[in-house]
Amino acid sequence: ADITMGQSPNGSSYNEDGIGTVFYQGRAEFGYRFPTQRLCTTEPKRMARENDVLMSVRAPVGDLNVAREDCCIGRGIAAISSEYNSFVYYSILNQKSDFDIYNNSGTIFGSINRDALSAFKIPAANIALIEKFESVASEMDKIIHNNTLEIYKLRALKQVYLHKFFG
């Protein structure tokens, strides 16, 4: 897997008007599976690609989401990209407790750096098993993604009708 540590763009480039590139600062935007878009930036620095695993690298370390789109990532997030994104996502999710050492390290708030994240071990399996897992899990993940998009659309439609009928 390739790891991209986030880097926040200049604060003056942020906006909530949808101008520029979607920007996720940190874990605050994380949802059940996908982050919630709140900010954009006109000066993106470090990028994640659609379907990359997004991991919180600041307290709490180890929370996961998946990028719904190409996006800019801030200092609180690392993007993990692999040919086997579903395998990586579920492997890290299964070992989430291994990141507790970074959350309970006695500092003001936990964090993990690139070297420590790069040293994290994902369970080894032969490539045929990984590919078999990926073929099944990635299909389920596509369904989760599509259902999530549908939920977002229905919520937006609900808001339109609530506003229309109740002002």
C-alpha positions in Angstrom: 0.0 0.0 0.0 1.1 3.6 -0.6 0.6 6.1 2.2 0.0 9.8 1.8 0.1 11.8 5.0 -2.2 14.8 4.8 -1.0 18.4 4.7 -3.4 21.3 5.4 -3.7 24.0 2.8 -3.6 27.7 3.7 -6.7 28.5 5.8 -7.6 31.4 3.5 -8.3 28.9 0.7 -11.1 27.1 2.6 -14.7 27.6 1.7 -18.1 26.1 2.3 -19.4 27.0 -1.2 -18.2 24.0 -3.0 -15.5 26.0 -4.9 -12.4 24.0 -5.6 -11.4 20.6 -4.3 -13.2 18.7 -1.6 -11.2 19.0 1.6 -11.2 16.8 4.7 -9.3 18.2 7.7 -9.5 15.2 10.0 -11.6 12.8 11.9 -14.4 15.4 12.6 -15.7 14.8 9.0 -15.7 11.0 9.4 -19.1 9.2 9.1 -20.0 5.6 9.4 -18.1 4.7 6.2 -17.6 7.9 4.2 -16.7 11.4 5.3 -19.2 14.2 5.2 -18.3 17.0 2.9 -18.1 20.3 4.7 -15.2 22.2 3.2 -13.4 22.8 -0.1 -10.1 24.4 -0.9 -8.8 26.3 -3.8 -5.2 25.3 -2.9 -5.1 21.5 -2.4 -1.8 20.1 -1.1 -1.9 16.4 -0.5 -4.6 14.3 -2.3 -6.4 11.0 -1.7 -8.0 9.2 -4.6 -11.6 7.9 -4.7 -11.8 4.6 -2.7 -8.6 5.2 -0.8 -8.7 4.3 2.8 -8.7 7.4 5.0 -7.2 6.9 8.5 -7.2 9.3 11.4 -3.6 9.9 12.4 -4.5 12.3 15.3 -6.6 11.5 18.3 -8.2 9.1 18.0 -5.7 7.3 15.9 -7.0 4.5 13.7 -10.5 5.6 12.8 -11.2 4.7 9.2 -13.3 6.0 6.3 -13.2 5.6 2.6 -12.8 8.5 0.1 -16.0 9.0 -1.9 -14.1 11.2 -4.4 -10.7 12.5 -5.1 -10.1 14.9 -2.3 -7.5 17.0 -0.4 -6.5 15.6 3.0 -5.4 17.7 6.0 -2.9 17.0 8.7 -5.2 14.7 10.7 -5.6 12.2 7.9 -3.5 9.7 6.0 -4.7 8.2 2.7 -3.8 4.5 2.1 -4.0 3.4 -1.5 -3.7 -0.1 -2.7 -4.7 -2.3 -5.5 -6.6 -4.2 -2.8 -8.4 -1.3 -0.9 -11.1 -3.5 0.5 -8.6 -5.9 1.9 -6.6 -3.1 3.4 -9.7 -1.4 4.9 -11.0 -4.6 6.6 -7.5 -5.6 7.7 -6.9 -2.3 9.5 -10.5 -2.2 10.8 -9.9 -5.7 12.3 -6.7 -4.5 14.1 -8.0 -1.1 15.3 -7.1 -1.9 18.9 -3.5 -2.1 17.8 -3.6 1.7 17.4 -4.6 2.2 21.1 -0.9 2.6 22.1 -0.9 5.9 20.1 -4.1 7.1 21.7 -2.9 6.2 25.3 0.7 7.4 24.9 0.5 10.0 27.7 0.8 13.0 25.4 -1.9 15.6 25.2 -3.5 13.8 22.3 -2.5 10.7 20.4 -0.9 10.8 17.0 1.0 8.5 14.6 3.7 9.5 12.1 4.5 8.1 8.7 7.3 5.8 9.9 5.1 4.2 12.5 2.2 3.9 10.1 4.4 2.4 7.4 5.7 -0.2 9.9 2.2 -1.3 10.7 1.8 -5.0 9.6 -1.3 -6.1 7.7 -1.8 -9.9 8.0 0.0 -11.8 5.3 -1.8 -14.1 3.0 -1.0 -15.4 -0.4 -2.0 -13.2 -3.3 -4.6 -15.7 -4.5 -6.5 -15.4 -1.2 -6.2 -11.6 -1.1 -7.5 -11.4 -4.7 -10.4 -13.7 -3.8 -11.3 -11.7 -0.7 -11.0 -8.5 -2.7 -13.3 -9.7 -5.5 -16.1 -10.5 -2.9 -15.5 -7.5 -0.5 -15.1 -4.9 -3.2 -18.5 -5.9 -4.6 -20.1 -5.5 -1.2 -18.3 -2.2 -0.8 -19.7 -0.9 -4.1 -23.2 -1.7 -2.8 -22.5 0.1 0.4 -21.2 3.1 -1.6 -24.2 3.2 -3.9 -26.6 2.9 -0.9 -24.9 5.6 0.9 -25.1 7.9 -2.1 -28.8 7.1 -2.3 -29.3 8.0 1.4 -27.5 11.3 0.8 -29.8 12.1 -2.1 -32.9 11.1 -0.1 -31.9 13.3 2.8 -31.4 16.3 0.5 -34.8 15.6 -1.1 -36.4 15.4 2.4 -34.9 18.8 3.3 -36.3 20.3 0.1 -39.8 19.0 0.9 -39.7 20.0 4.5 -38.7 23.5 3.5 -41.4 23.6 0.8 -44.2 22.5 3.1 -43.1 24.0 6.4 -41.1 27.0 5.3 
